[in-house]
Amino acid sequence: MRPSGRNLSEMRPISIETGIMAHAEGSCLIKVGGTHVICSASIEEKAPPFLRGSGQGWVTAEYGMLPRATNTRNRREAASGKQGGRTVEIQRLIGRALRAGVDRRALGERQIVVDCDVIQADGGTRCASITGGWVALRLAVNKLMAAGLVSADPLMDHVAAVSCGIYAGQPVLDLDYPEDSEAGTDGNFVMTGAGNLIEVQMSAEGATFSRAQMEQLLGLAEAGIAELVAAQKAAI
């Protein structure tokens, strides 16, 4: 039995509310169970220096967690003068994931920055950030298209992410914090709407896992991604 009482293949409730920030070109609040993330997309009409003159654009991401997003207060990273290693790793993952679904030449020489701010954490914050970040990105690109600033849609497909793992010896979909903290195997799957893999992060957290178990987790992830993509479509 899962701590939440969910079935092994059951996602937490998903909701995506768009347009929550007045000034961002795209924004949403994504809720996956108890994990809540504000995602915004900001368009900058210039490419990073390393891309100038290339005819290509760029999508990047920044990630942060509010001090009381968890059950104890975390110190603001700004107070220490630098980001922690976990934060840097997660925001690089978000940026890589979102860029995988973008035709950067169609985007043109501009940059879109996707900010993901966790206001409440209950496991799977990076996955929720990728899923919600894509919605914010989609809304920002819609504005570019409506203004005639791009001649073709730069977004090639949906991008979403979900966690899976082995909890109490059973493969489970969409780990919440109690499961994530005790899982024998923990994995994050980033996929397109068509079901193609972008990135897989998996590790044994105390017990090794078999190829058969990995394939079970992949099957669960595919089903979870389909639900997330449906939620993205409903939101936009």
C-alpha positions in Angstrom: 0.0 0.0 0.0 1.3 3.5 -0.9 1.3 6.1 1.9 -1.2 8.1 -0.1 -3.5 5.1 -0.8 -3.0 5.5 -4.6 -2.8 2.6 -6.9 0.7 1.7 -8.2 0.0 3.3 -11.6 -2.0 6.3 -10.3 -0.8 9.9 -10.7 -1.4 12.6 -8.1 -4.1 15.1 -9.0 -2.8 17.5 -11.7 -3.9 21.1 -12.3 -2.4 23.9 -14.4 -3.6 27.4 -14.1 -2.3 29.8 -16.8 -1.9 33.6 -16.8 -1.1 34.0 -13.2 1.6 36.6 -13.7 0.6 39.9 -15.3 3.9 40.9 -16.8 5.4 37.6 -18.1 4.9 36.6 -21.7 3.8 33.1 -20.4 3.0 31.9 -17.0 1.3 29.1 -15.0 0.9 27.6 -11.6 1.2 23.8 -11.9 0.1 21.6 -9.0 0.9 17.9 -8.9 -0.5 16.7 -5.6 1.2 18.7 -2.9 4.0 20.0 -5.2 3.2 23.5 -6.4 5.4 25.4 -8.9 5.1 28.9 -10.5 6.5 28.9 -14.0 7.1 31.9 -16.1 8.6 32.5 -19.5 10.3 35.8 -20.5 11.3 36.7 -24.0 14.6 38.6 -24.6 15.0 39.9 -28.1 18.6 39.0 -28.3 20.5 35.7 -28.3 23.2 34.9 -25.8 26.7 36.1 -27.0 27.8 32.6 -28.1 24.9 32.4 -30.6 24.9 35.9 -32.1 25.0 35.8 -35.9 24.1 32.1 -35.9 20.4 32.6 -36.8 19.5 30.4 -33.8 17.7 31.1 -30.5 18.1 29.7 -27.0 15.9 28.5 -24.2 17.3 28.4 -20.7 15.9 27.9 -17.2 16.3 29.0 -13.6 15.0 27.1 -10.6 14.5 28.0 -7.0 12.6 26.9 -3.9 11.1 29.2 -1.4 12.4 28.9 2.2 9.2 27.3 3.5 8.4 25.2 0.5 9.3 22.2 2.8 8.4 21.3 6.4 11.5 23.1 7.7 12.8 26.5 6.6 15.7 26.4 4.1 18.1 29.3 4.0 17.8 31.5 0.9 20.6 30.7 -1.5 21.0 34.4 -2.2 22.0 34.8 1.5 25.0 32.5 0.9 26.0 34.3 -2.3 25.7 31.3 -4.6 23.4 28.6 -5.8 23.7 25.1 -4.3 24.8 22.2 -6.5 21.3 20.6 -6.5 19.7 23.9 -7.8 22.3 24.2 -10.6 21.8 20.6 -11.6 18.0 20.9 -11.7 17.9 24.1 -13.7 20.3 22.7 -16.2 18.0 19.7 -16.6 15.0 21.9 -17.1 16.8 23.9 -19.8 18.0 20.8 -21.6 14.6 19.2 -21.5 12.8 22.3 -22.9 15.4 22.9 -25.6 14.9 19.4 -26.9 11.4 20.3 -28.0 12.4 23.6 -29.7 13.5 24.3 -33.3 16.0 26.9 -32.4 16.4 28.2 -35.9 12.7 28.8 -36.2 12.9 30.7 -32.8 15.3 33.2 -34.4 18.0 35.1 -32.6 16.2 35.6 -29.3 16.3 33.9 -25.9 13.4 32.7 -23.7 14.1 32.3 -20.0 11.9 30.0 -18.1 11.8 30.6 -14.3 10.5 27.8 -12.1 9.8 28.7 -8.4 8.7 26.0 -6.0 6.3 27.4 -3.5 5.4 24.0 -2.0 7.3 20.7 -2.3 6.1 17.2 -1.9 8.4 15.3 -4.3 8.9 15.6 -8.0 9.7 19.4 -8.1 12.0 19.1 -11.1 9.4 17.1 -13.0 6.6 19.5 -12.3 8.9 22.4 -13.3 9.6 20.8 -16.7 5.9 20.1 -17.3 4.8 23.6 -16.2 7.8 25.3 -17.8 6.7 23.9 -21.2 3.2 25.5 -20.7 4.8 28.9 -19.9 7.1 28.5 -22.9 4.1 27.5 -25.2 2.2 30.7 -24.1 5.2 32.9 -24.7 5.8 31.4 -28.2 2.1 31.9 -29.0 2.6 35.6 -28.4 5.6 35.6 -30.8 3.5 33.9 -33.4 0.5 36.2 -32.9 2.8 39.2 -33.4 4.3 37.8 -36.6 7.8 37.7 -35.1 8.4 34.0 -36.1 7.3 32.5 -39.4 6.9 29.0 -38.1 6.1 27.4 -34.8 9.4 26.8 -32.9 7.9 24.2 -30.6 8.1 20.8 -32.2 6.2 18.8 -29.5 5.1 18.8 -25.9 7.7 18.1 -23.2 6.8 16.7 -19.8 8.4 14.8 -17.0 7.4 12.3 -14.3 9.1 10.4 -11.5 8.9 6.6 -11.0 10.5 4.3 -8.6 10.6 1.0 -6.7 8.8 1.6 -3.3 8.4 -1.3 -0.9 9.5 -3.7 -3.7 6.8 -2.4 -6.1 7.2 -0.2 -9.2 5.2 3.0 -8.6 4.3 6.1 -10.7 4.7 9.7 -9.6 6.5 9.5 -6.2 5.5 11.9 -3.5 8.0 12.8 -0.7 7.3 9.9 1.7 7.9 7.5 -1.2 10.8 9.4 -2.7 12.7 9.4 0.6 12.4 5.7 1.1 12.5 4.4 -2.5 14.9 1.6 -3.4 15.2 3.0 -6.9 14.3 6.5 -8.0 14.0 7.7 -11.6 12.9 10.8 -13.5 11.7 10.4 -17.1 11.5 13.4 -19.5 9.6 12.6 -22.7 7.9 14.3 -25.7 4.2 14.2 -26.4 4.9 11.5 -29.0 6.5 9.3 -26.3 10.1 9.8 -27.3 12.7 10.0 -24.5 14.6 13.2 -23.9 16.4 12.2 -20.7 16.3 9.5 -18.0 17.8 9.8 -14.6 17.8 6.6 -12.6 19.7 5.5 -9.5 19.6 2.7 -7.0 19.0 4.2 -3.6 19.9 1.2 -1.5 18.9 -1.8 -3.7 19.8 -2.6 -7.3 17.2 -2.9 -10.0 16.8 -5.3 -12.9 16.3 -4.5 -16.5 12.7 -5.9 -16.2 12.0 -3.4 -13.4 13.4 -0.6 -15.5 11.1 -1.5 -18.3 8.2 -1.6 -15.9 9.1 1.9 -14.7 9.4 3.1 -18.3 5.9 1.8 -19.0 4.5 3.6 -16.0 6.3 6.8 -17.1 4.8 6.6 -20.6 1.3 6.4 -19.0 2.1 9.3 -16.6 3.5 11.5 -19.4 0.3 10.9 -21.4 -1.8 12.3 -18.5 0.6 15.3 -18.1 0.4 16.1 -21.8 -3.4 15.9 -21.7 -3.3 18.4 -18.8 -1.0 20.7 -20.8 -3.3 20.6 -23.7 -6.3 21.4 -21.5 -4.5 24.3 -20.0 -3.5 26.0 -23.2 
